[in-house]
């Protein structure tokens, strides 16, 4: 994923799944496309997993409590600058 929406949710009362669902719902409302991928700090998640239709992956380069939500980049879109 090269572009996406950065979402902050540091509410301790919400589970990771709830946070991902809220971020994905807002993404779809704002951009009109369903989110497919969510990148989170690896301190928040040990292994990749699915939350509804969103693949959640742990990475090193996303700040703690932030969710980088968007759509997976397919082979046809590589090299294009399509807005997500």
Biopython code that builds the backbone (N, CA, C, O; Angstrom):
import numpy as np
from Bio.PDB.StructureBuilder import StructureBuilder

atoms = [
    (1, "UNK", "N", (0.854, -1.167, 0.000)),
    (1, "UNK", "CA", (0.000, 0.000, 0.000)),
    (1, "UNK", "C", (0.900, 1.230, 0.000)),
    (1, "UNK", "O", (1.700, 1.427, 0.915)),
    (2, "UNK", "N", (0.762, 2.045, -1.024)),
    (2, "UNK", "CA", (1.573, 3.249, -1.138)),
    (2, "UNK", "C", (0.867, 4.473, -0.558)),
    (2, "UNK", "O", (1.520, 5.364, -0.015)),
    (3, "UNK", "N", (-0.434, 4.523, -0.667)),
    (3, "UNK", "CA", (-1.197, 5.638, -0.115)),
    (3, "UNK", "C", (-2.357, 5.091, 0.690)),
    (3, "UNK", "O", (-2.799, 3.962, 0.479)),
    (4, "UNK", "N", (-2.833, 5.879, 1.590)),
    (4, "UNK", "CA", (-3.955, 5.460, 2.411)),
    (4, "UNK", "C", (-4.327, 6.577, 3.362)),
    (4, "UNK", "O", (-3.929, 7.726, 3.173)),
    (5, "UNK", "N", (-5.081, 6.241, 4.372)),
    (5, "UNK", "CA", (-5.534, 7.204, 5.363)),
    (5, "UNK", "C", (-4.932, 6.830, 6.708)),
    (5, "UNK", "O", (-4.999, 5.671, 7.117)),
    (6, "UNK", "N", (-4.352, 7.788, 7.389)),
    (6, "UNK", "CA", (-3.790, 7.545, 8.710)),
    (6, "UNK", "C", (-4.836, 7.894, 9.758)),
    (6, "UNK", "O", (-5.368, 9.004, 9.777)),
    (7, "UNK", "N", (-5.126, 6.931, 10.629)),
    (7, "UNK", "CA", (-6.178, 7.061, 11.634)),
    (7, "UNK", "C", (-5.541, 6.893, 13.006)),
    (7, "UNK", "O", (-4.753, 5.970, 13.211)),
    (8, "UNK", "N", (-5.869, 7.766, 13.944)),
    (8, "UNK", "CA", (-5.375, 7.674, 15.315)),
    (8, "UNK", "C", (-6.502, 7.211, 16.219)),
    (8, "UNK", "O", (-7.603, 7.759, 16.182)),
    (9, "UNK", "N", (-6.222, 6.192, 17.037)),
    (9, "UNK", "CA", (-7.184, 5.747, 18.042)),
    (9, "UNK", "C", (-6.394, 5.184, 19.214)),
    (9, "UNK", "O", (-5.915, 4.051, 19.163)),
    (10, "UNK", "N", (-6.260, 5.982, 20.270)),
    (10, "UNK", "CA", (-5.521, 5.527, 21.450)),
    (10, "UNK", "C", (-6.450, 5.241, 22.631)),
    (10, "UNK", "O", (-6.014, 5.220, 23.782)),
    (11, "UNK", "N", (-7.735, 5.021, 22.336)),
    (11, "UNK", "CA", (-8.726, 4.720, 23.367)),
    (11, "UNK", "C", (-8.455, 3.331, 23.947)),
    (11, "UNK", "O", (-8.556, 2.326, 23.243)),
    (12, "UNK", "N", (-8.117, 3.285, 25.208)),
    (12, "UNK", "CA", (-7.799, 2.010, 25.862)),
    (12, "UNK", "C", (-9.029, 1.125, 26.060)),
    (12, "UNK", "O", (-8.894, -0.079, 26.278)),
    (13, "UNK", "N", (-10.222, 1.707, 25.986)),
    (13, "UNK", "CA", (-11.456, 0.942, 26.181)),
    (13, "UNK", "C", (-11.838, 0.122, 24.951)),
    (13, "UNK", "O", (-12.615, -0.826, 25.062)),
    (14, "UNK", "N", (-11.303, 0.474, 23.781)),
    (14, "UNK", "CA", (-11.637, -0.249, 22.545)),
    (14, "UNK", "C", (-10.613, -1.336, 22.256)),
    (14, "UNK", "O", (-9.420, -1.174, 22.515)),
    (15, "UNK", "N", (-11.101, -2.444, 21.714)),
    (15, "UNK", "CA", (-10.207, -3.522, 21.278)),
    (15, "UNK", "C", (-9.582, -3.148, 19.933)),
    (15, "UNK", "O", (-10.050, -2.231, 19.258)),
    (16, "UNK", "N", (-8.539, -3.851, 19.557)),
    (16, "UNK", "CA", (-7.906, -3.621, 18.257)),
    (16, "UNK", "C", (-8.917, -3.835, 17.131)),
    (16, "UNK", "O", (-8.958, -3.058, 16.177)),
    (17, "UNK", "N", (-9.731, -4.884, 17.240)),
    (17, "UNK", "CA", (-10.742, -5.150, 16.212)),
    (17, "UNK", "C", (-11.717, -3.977, 16.063)),
    (17, "UNK", "O", (-12.049, -3.582, 14.945)),
    (18, "UNK", "N", (-12.171, -3.427, 17.186)),
    (18, "UNK", "CA", (-13.091, -2.280, 17.130)),
    (18, "UNK", "C", (-12.432, -1.082, 16.454)),
    (18, "UNK", "O", (-13.060, -0.384, 15.657)),
    (19, "UNK", "N", (-11.177, -0.854, 16.775)),
    (19, "UNK", "CA", (-10.449, 0.279, 16.191)),
    (19, "UNK", "C", (-10.307, 0.116, 14.681)),
    (19, "UNK", "O", (-10.503, 1.068, 13.926)),
    (20, "UNK", "N", (-9.967, -1.087, 14.247)),
    (20, "UNK", "CA", (-9.824, -1.356, 12.812)),
    (20, "UNK", "C", (-11.168, -1.182, 12.112)),
    (20, "UNK", "O", (-11.234, -0.578, 11.041)),
    (21, "UNK", "N", (-12.231, -1.700, 12.703)),
    (21, "UNK", "CA", (-13.566, -1.572, 12.102)),
    (21, "UNK", "C", (-13.989, -0.109, 11.976)),
    (21, "UNK", "O", (-14.553, 0.283, 10.954)),
    (22, "UNK", "N", (-13.725, 0.698, 12.997)),
    (22, "UNK", "CA", (-14.075, 2.125, 12.952)),
    (22, "UNK", "C", (-13.278, 2.843, 11.869)),
    (22, "UNK", "O", (-13.829, 3.641, 11.110)),
    (23, "UNK", "N", (-11.987, 2.557, 11.800)),
    (23, "UNK", "CA", (-11.138, 3.195, 10.789)),
    (23, "UNK", "C", (-11.585, 2.794, 9.386)),
    (23, "UNK", "O", (-11.660, 3.636, 8.491)),
    (24, "UNK", "N", (-11.882, 1.509, 9.195)),
    (24, "UNK", "CA", (-12.311, 1.018, 7.881)),
    (24, "UNK", "C", (-13.660, 1.621, 7.481)),
    (24, "UNK", "O", (-13.867, 1.959, 6.316)),
    (25, "UNK", "N", (-14.568, 1.753, 8.435)),
    (25, "UNK", "CA", (-15.880, 2.345, 8.142)),
    (25, "UNK", "C", (-15.733, 3.810, 7.728)),
    (25, "UNK", "O", (-16.392, 4.260, 6.791)),
    (26, "UNK", "N", (-14.879, 4.545, 8.418)),
    (26, "UNK", "CA", (-14.668, 5.952, 8.058)),
    (26, "UNK", "C", (-14.016, 6.065, 6.685)),
    (26, "UNK", "O", (-14.386, 6.923, 5.884)),
    (27, "UNK", "N", (-13.046, 5.195, 6.418)),
    (27, "UNK", "CA", (-12.373, 5.191, 5.113)),
    (27, "UNK", "C", (-13.396, 4.989, 3.993)),
    (27, "UNK", "O", (-13.382, 5.706, 2.993)),
    (28, "UNK", "N", (-14.276, 4.012, 4.170)),
    (28, "UNK", "CA", (-15.277, 3.733, 3.134)),
    (28, "UNK", "C", (-16.250, 4.906, 2.968)),
    (28, "UNK", "O", (-16.631, 5.251, 1.849)),
    (29, "UNK", "N", (-16.645, 5.511, 4.086)),
    (29, "UNK", "CA", (-17.547, 6.669, 4.014)),
    (29, "UNK", "C", (-16.876, 7.840, 3.286)),
    (29, "UNK", "O", (-17.510, 8.514, 2.475)),
    (30, "UNK", "N", (-15.615, 8.074, 3.572)),
    (30, "UNK", "CA", (-14.901, 9.217, 3.000)),
    (30, "UNK", "C", (-14.531, 9.018, 1.533)),
    (30, "UNK", "O", (-14.686, 9.934, 0.725)),
    (31, "UNK", "N", (-14.036, 7.815, 1.181)),
    (31, "UNK", "CA", (-13.504, 7.581, -0.164)),
    (31, "UNK", "C", (-14.408, 6.750, -1.071)),
    (31, "UNK", "O", (-14.149, 6.655, -2.270)),
    (32, "UNK", "N", (-15.464, 6.146, -0.522)),
    (32, "UNK", "CA", (-16.388, 5.376, -1.335)),
    (32, "UNK", "C", (-15.876, 4.007, -1.744)),
    (32, "UNK", "O", (-16.464, 3.355, -2.607)),
    (33, "UNK", "N", (-14.794, 3.569, -1.137)),
    (33, "UNK", "CA", (-14.208, 2.253, -1.410)),
    (33, "UNK", "C", (-13.987, 1.527, -0.092)),
    (33, "UNK", "O", (-13.635, 2.144, 0.914)),
    (34, "UNK", "N", (-14.194, 0.223, -0.102)),
    (34, "UNK", "CA", (-13.955, -0.554, 1.108)),
    (34, "UNK", "C", (-12.456, -0.709, 1.344)),
    (34, "UNK", "O", (-11.697, -0.976, 0.413)),
    (35, "UNK", "N", (-12.042, -0.540, 2.587)),
    (35, "UNK", "CA", (-10.645, -0.765, 2.949)),
    (35, "UNK", "C", (-10.342, -2.256, 2.859)),
    (35, "UNK", "O", (-11.176, -3.093, 3.205)),
    (36, "UNK", "N", (-9.144, -2.577, 2.392)),
    (36, "UNK", "CA", (-8.707, -3.974, 2.282)),
    (36, "UNK", "C", (-7.543, -4.278, 3.212)),
    (36, "UNK", "O", (-7.313, -5.431, 3.577)),
    (37, "UNK", "N", (-6.813, -3.240, 3.593)),
    (37, "UNK", "CA", (-5.564, -3.427, 4.313)),
    (37, "UNK", "C", (-5.426, -2.384, 5.405)),
    (37, "UNK", "O", (-5.779, -1.220, 5.217)),
    (38, "UNK", "N", (-4.908, -2.812, 6.551)),
    (38, "UNK", "CA", (-4.635, -1.900, 7.654)),
    (38, "UNK", "C", (-3.277, -2.267, 8.238)),
    (38, "UNK", "O", (-3.060, -3.401, 8.665)),
    (39, "UNK", "N", (-2.371, -1.303, 8.252)),
    (39, "UNK", "CA", (-1.044, -1.512, 8.818)),
    (39, "UNK", "C", (-1.003, -0.886, 10.202)),
    (39, "UNK", "O", (-1.431, 0.253, 10.391)),
    (40, "UNK", "N", (-0.481, -1.644, 11.179)),
    (40, "UNK", "CA", (-0.384, -1.168, 12.557)),
    (40, "UNK", "C", (1.020, -1.424, 13.082)),
    (40, "UNK", "O", (1.759, -2.238, 12.527)),
    (41, "UNK", "N", (1.383, -0.732, 14.147)),
    (41, "UNK", "CA", (2.677, -0.946, 14.778)),
    (41, "UNK", "C", (2.753, -2.371, 15.310)),
    (41, "UNK", "O", (1.779, -2.894, 15.853)),
    (42, "UNK", "N", (3.909, -2.990, 15.153)),
    (42, "UNK", "CA", (4.035, -4.394, 15.556)),
    (42, "UNK", "C", (3.902, -4.592, 17.066)),
    (42, "UNK", "O", (3.718, -5.723, 17.516)),
    (43, "UNK", "N", (3.991, -3.532, 17.851)),
    (43, "UNK", "CA", (3.748, -3.644, 19.291)),
    (43, "UNK", "C", (2.262, -3.872, 19.585)),
    (43, "UNK", "O", (1.906, -4.318, 20.675)),
    (44, "UNK", "N", (1.407, -3.569, 18.626)),
    (44, "UNK", "CA", (-0.037, -3.731, 18.796)),
    (44, "UNK", "C", (-0.542, -5.089, 18.322)),
    (44, "UNK", "O", (-1.633, -5.516, 18.700)),
    (45, "UNK", "N", (0.252, -5.767, 17.495)),
    (45, "UNK", "CA", (-0.194, -7.017, 16.881)),
    (45, "UNK", "C", (1.020, -7.871, 16.542)),
    (45, "UNK", "O", (1.933, -7.405, 15.861)),
    (46, "UNK", "N", (1.039, -9.108, 17.005)),
    (46, "UNK", "CA", (2.190, -9.984, 16.778)),
    (46, "UNK", "C", (2.210, -10.579, 15.371)),
    (46, "UNK", "O", (3.263, -10.642, 14.736)),
    (47, "UNK", "N", (1.053, -11.013, 14.887)),
    (47, "UNK", "CA", (0.968, -11.656, 13.573)),
    (47, "UNK", "C", (-0.213, -11.086, 12.792)),
    (47, "UNK", "O", (-1.201, -10.635, 13.371)),
    (48, "UNK", "N", (-0.090, -11.117, 11.478)),
    (48, "UNK", "CA", (-1.171, -10.627, 10.612)),
    (48, "UNK", "C", (-2.445, -11.424, 10.870)),
    (48, "UNK", "O", (-2.395, -12.615, 11.178)),
    (49, "UNK", "N", (-3.574, -10.756, 10.741)),
    (49, "UNK", "CA", (-4.870, -11.422, 10.891)),
    (49, "UNK", "C", (-5.931, -10.647, 10.131)),
    (49, "UNK", "O", (-5.692, -9.535, 9.659)),
    (50, "UNK", "N", (-7.078, -11.234, 10.023)),
    (50, "UNK", "CA", (-8.208, -10.659, 9.302)),
    (50, "UNK", "C", (-9.204, -10.086, 10.307)),
    (50, "UNK", "O", (-9.532, -10.739, 11.297)),
    (51, "UNK", "N", (-9.680, -8.880, 10.056)),
    (51, "UNK", "CA", (-10.777, -8.284, 10.825)),
    (51, "UNK", "C", (-11.851, -7.942, 9.799)),
    (51, "UNK", "O", (-11.716, -6.987, 9.034)),
    (52, "UNK", "N", (-12.906, -8.726, 9.795)),
    (52, "UNK", "CA", (-13.925, -8.633, 8.748)),
    (52, "UNK", "C", (-13.235, -8.775, 7.388)),
    (52, "UNK", "O", (-12.569, -9.782, 7.147)),
    (53, "UNK", "N", (-13.379, -7.801, 6.507)),
    (53, "UNK", "CA", (-12.772, -7.893, 5.171)),
    (53, "UNK", "C", (-11.407, -7.208, 5.094)),
    (53, "UNK", "O", (-10.852, -7.062, 4.005)),
    (54, "UNK", "N", (-10.870, -6.792, 6.223)),
    (54, "UNK", "CA", (-9.617, -6.039, 6.256)),
    (54, "UNK", "C", (-8.481, -6.918, 6.773)),
    (54, "UNK", "O", (-8.573, -7.501, 7.853)),
    (55, "UNK", "N", (-7.407, -7.003, 5.985)),
    (55, "UNK", "CA", (-6.207, -7.697, 6.443)),
    (55, "UNK", "C", (-5.411, -6.722, 7.296)),
    (55, "UNK", "O", (-5.079, -5.625, 6.846)),
    (56, "UNK", "N", (-5.104, -7.117, 8.525)),
    (56, "UNK", "CA", (-4.349, -6.268, 9.447)),
    (56, "UNK", "C", (-2.943, -6.846, 9.566)),
    (56, "UNK", "O", (-2.764, -8.010, 9.927)),
    (57, "UNK", "N", (-1.947, -6.014, 9.256)),
    (57, "UNK", "CA", (-0.548, -6.458, 9.267)),
    (57, "UNK", "C", (0.282, -5.614, 10.229)),
    (57, "UNK", "O", (0.156, -4.390, 10.248)),
    (58, "UNK", "N", (1.134, -6.264, 11.028)),
    (58, "UNK", "CA", (2.054, -5.510, 11.882)),
    (58, "UNK", "C", (3.279, -5.064, 11.076)),
    (58, "UNK", "O", (3.827, -5.836, 10.289)),
    (59, "UNK", "N", (3.701, -3.815, 11.280)),
    (59, "UNK", "CA", (4.875, -3.269, 10.595)),
    (59, "UNK", "C", (5.676, -2.402, 11.567)),
    (59, "UNK", "O", (5.199, -2.046, 12.644)),
    (60, "UNK", "N", (6.892, -2.075, 11.167)),
    (60, "UNK", "CA", (7.761, -1.241, 11.999)),
    (60, "UNK", "C", (7.540, 0.252, 11.801)),
    (60, "UNK", "O", (7.832, 1.041, 12.699)),
    (61, "UNK", "N", (7.036, 0.647, 10.650)),
    (61, "UNK", "CA", (7.038, 2.063, 10.291)),
    (61, "UNK", "C", (5.713, 2.799, 10.493)),
    (61, "UNK", "O", (5.503, 3.856, 9.899)),
    (62, "UNK", "N", (4.828, 2.263, 11.313)),
    (62, "UNK", "CA", (3.600, 2.971, 11.677)),
    (62, "UNK", "C", (3.683, 3.274, 13.172)),
    (62, "UNK", "O", (4.008, 2.397, 13.973)),
    (63, "UNK", "N", (3.391, 4.510, 13.538)),
    (63, "UNK", "CA", (3.475, 4.946, 14.928)),
    (63, "UNK", "C", (2.424, 4.223, 15.770)),
    (63, "UNK", "O", (1.321, 3.948, 15.298)),
    (64, "UNK", "N", (2.773, 3.922, 17.006)),
    (64, "UNK", "CA", (1.879, 3.264, 17.950)),
    (64, "UNK", "C", (0.539, 4.005, 18.035)),
    (64, "UNK", "O", (0.501, 5.234, 18.078)),
    (65, "UNK", "N", (-0.540, 3.251, 18.059)),
    (65, "UNK", "CA", (-1.924, 3.747, 18.140)),
    (65, "UNK", "C", (-2.430, 4.375, 16.842)),
    (65, "UNK", "O", (-3.511, 4.964, 16.821)),
    (66, "UNK", "N", (-1.660, 4.253, 15.766)),
    (66, "UNK", "CA", (-2.084, 4.754, 14.459)),
    (66, "UNK", "C", (-2.420, 3.564, 13.557)),
    (66, "UNK", "O", (-1.873, 2.473, 13.715)),
    (67, "UNK", "N", (-3.315, 3.794, 12.625)),
    (67, "UNK", "CA", (-3.784, 2.759, 11.711)),
    (67, "UNK", "C", (-3.685, 3.320, 10.304)),
    (67, "UNK", "O", (-4.340, 4.312, 9.982)),
    (68, "UNK", "N", (-2.874, 2.695, 9.465)),
    (68, "UNK", "CA", (-2.722, 3.134, 8.077)),
    (68, "UNK", "C", (-3.673, 2.274, 7.254)),
    (68, "UNK", "O", (-3.381, 1.110, 6.980)),
    (69, "UNK", "N", (-4.793, 2.837, 6.867)),
    (69, "UNK", "CA", (-5.895, 2.101, 6.245)),
    (69, "UNK", "C", (-5.985, 2.450, 4.766)),
    (69, "UNK", "O", (-5.860, 3.614, 4.386)),
    (70, "UNK", "N", (-6.202, 1.435, 3.936)),
    (70, "UNK", "CA", (-6.368, 1.689, 2.509)),
    (70, "UNK", "C", (-6.658, 0.420, 1.744)),
    (70, "UNK", "O", (-7.225, -0.538, 2.269)),
    (71, "UNK", "N", (-6.257, 0.438, 0.496)),
    (71, "UNK", "CA", (-6.490, -0.697, -0.384)),
    (71, "UNK", "C", (-5.151, -1.260, -0.822)),
    (71, "UNK", "O", (-4.200, -0.514, -1.056)),
    (72, "UNK", "N", (-5.080, -2.569, -0.930)),
    (72, "UNK", "CA", (-3.858, -3.224, -1.386)),
    (72, "UNK", "C", (-3.575, -2.798, -2.816)),
    (72, "UNK", "O", (-4.491, -2.668, -3.628)),
    (73, "UNK", "N", (-2.325, -2.585, -3.112)),
    (73, "UNK", "CA", (-1.935, -2.166, -4.460)),
    (73, "UNK", "C", (-1.777, -3.409, -5.321)),
    (73, "UNK", "O", (-0.943, -4.262, -5.019)),
    (74, "UNK", "N", (-2.566, -3.530, -6.392)),
    (74, "UNK", "CA", (-2.461, -4.697, -7.269)),
    (74, "UNK", "C", (-1.465, -4.422, -8.393)),
    (74, "UNK", "O", (-0.997, -3.296, -8.559)),
    (75, "UNK", "N", (-1.154, -5.442, -9.147)),
    (75, "UNK", "CA", (-0.154, -5.335, -10.221)),
    (75, "UNK", "C", (-0.540, -4.291, -11.259)),
    (75, "UNK", "O", (0.331, -3.600, -11.788)),
    (76, "UNK", "N", (-1.826, -4.162, -11.559)),
    (76, "UNK", "CA", (-2.266, -3.203, -12.573)),
    (76, "UNK", "C", (-2.087, -1.763, -12.108)),
    (76, "UNK", "O", (-1.874, -0.861, -12.918)),
    (77, "UNK", "N", (-2.176, -1.555, -10.796)),
    (77, "UNK", "CA", (-2.082, -0.192, -10.269)),
    (77, "UNK", "C", (-0.649, 0.230, -9.978)),
    (77, "UNK", "O", (-0.391, 1.419, -9.788)),
    (78, "UNK", "N", (0.285, -0.704, -9.937)),
    (78, "UNK", "CA", (1.672, -0.351, -9.643)),
    (78, "UNK", "C", (2.182, 0.636, -10.676)),
    (78, "UNK", "O", (1.985, 0.466, -11.879)),
    (79, "UNK", "N", (2.824, 1.645, -10.192)),
    (79, "UNK", "CA", (3.354, 2.656, -11.085)),
    (79, "UNK", "C", (2.381, 3.779, -11.359)),
    (79, "UNK", "O", (2.790, 4.853, -11.800)),
    (80, "UNK", "N", (1.105, 3.559, -11.109)),
    (80, "UNK", "CA", (0.137, 4.638, -11.314)),
    (80, "UNK", "C", (0.065, 5.484, -10.055)),
    (80, "UNK", "O", (0.498, 5.058, -8.984)),
    (81, "UNK", "N", (-0.469, 6.651, -10.184)),
    (81, "UNK", "CA", (-0.605, 7.545, -9.039)),
    (81, "UNK", "C", (-2.077, 7.734, -8.695)),
    (81, "UNK", "O", (-2.514, 8.841, -8.382)),
    (82, "UNK", "N", (-2.834, 6.646, -8.754)),
    (82, "UNK", "CA", (-4.260, 6.719, -8.441)),
    (82, "UNK", "C", (-4.445, 7.148, -6.991)),
    (82, "UNK", "O", (-3.749, 6.658, -6.103)),
    (83, "UNK", "N", (-5.378, 8.059, -6.751)),
    (83, "UNK", "CA", (-5.657, 8.553, -5.410)),
    (83, "UNK", "C", (-6.456, 7.518, -4.636)),
    (83, "UNK", "O", (-7.453, 6.985, -5.123)),
    (84, "UNK", "N", (-6.004, 7.252, -3.440)),
    (84, "UNK", "CA", (-6.735, 6.336, -2.563)),
    (84, "UNK", "C", (-7.180, 7.111, -1.351)),
    (84, "UNK", "O", (-7.819, 6.551, -0.460)),
]
sb = StructureBuilder()
sb.init_structure("model")
sb.init_model(0)
sb.init_chain("A")
sb.init_seg("    ")
for serial, (resi, resn, name, xyz) in enumerate(atoms, 1):
    if name == "N":
        sb.init_residue(resn, " ", resi, " ")
    sb.init_atom(name, np.array(xyz, "f"), 0.0, 1.0, " ", f" {name:<3s}", serial, name[0])
structure = sb.get_structure()
